Amino acid sequence: MPKSGLQSGPAPAATPDDLLCLCRDTALRWGRGVKRTARAMIGQPDYDAYVRHAATTHPDQPPLDKIAFFRLHEQRRFGGSGAFKCC
């Protein structure tokens, strides 16, 4: 007796286009992970995480643009004005 929600029969065969998309998506996801890890290793902050944080905790203020954000972090990292804390 088949269980509800399960399909009987063989799974549909993947087409070459499906496999290409799957490989491309996997490579892009790994690339983003490598990029994020490399930035964390050298102390470069995550701009996208900052934008999400700024939108949720400071909706009345526009977030810094990418250039200003990275300049601020570089100055704080090497210029000595302390750790970055927005709140």
N, C-alpha and C positions, 0 to 999 in steps of 0.2 A: 504494500500500500504506500503510495508516494506521500511524503510529508508536504504540508501546505507551504507555499513560498518557494519550493525547490522546483527547478525545471528538469524535466527528464530529457534524455537525449544528449548527443555530443554538443560541446560548446562550439559556437561559430568560429570558423578559421580566421585568424588575423591576416589582414592584407598587408602587403609591403608598406603601404602608406601608414597604416596603424603602427607598424613596428618602427618606422622612421620617426613618427611623432613621439612614440614612447621613448626612443633612444635620445631624441633631441631634448625632450622635456627632462629626462633624467640627467643629461649632461648639463643643462642649464641650472638645474637645482643643485647639482654637485658644485658647479662653478660658483654659484652664489654662496654656498657654504664655505668653499675654500677662500673666497674673497673676504667673507665676514671673519673667518678664523685668522687669516693673515693680518687683517686690520686690528683685531683684538691682540694679536701677538706683538705688534709694534706700537700699541697704545692709541691707535686711531679710533675715535668714537664712531658709533653707528648713527648716521644722520636720520635714517628712516625711523629708528626707534625714538630718536629725539622728537621728530615731527609728530609721531603718534602720542608721545607723552605730552608735548606742548598742547596738542589739540584737546586732550582729555582733561588736563589739569589747569590750563591757562587759555580757555576758549576766547577770552576777550582780547588776547594779545596775539599778533601775527608771529609765527615762528621765524627765526633767523633764516636767511637764505643759506645755501650750501657753503658758499665762499666765506661768509661772515662766521658761520658755525665752526668751520675748520680753522679759520684764523684765530678765533677765540680759544679753541682748544689747544692749538699750537702755542699760543702766547701763554696760556696757563700752564702748559706742560713744560715749556722751556723758559718762559719769562718770569715764573715764580709768583704769580698772583693767587696761587692756591688751587685746590681741586674745583672742578666744575660742579656747581649745584645751582639749579634754577629755583628750587623751593626752599 
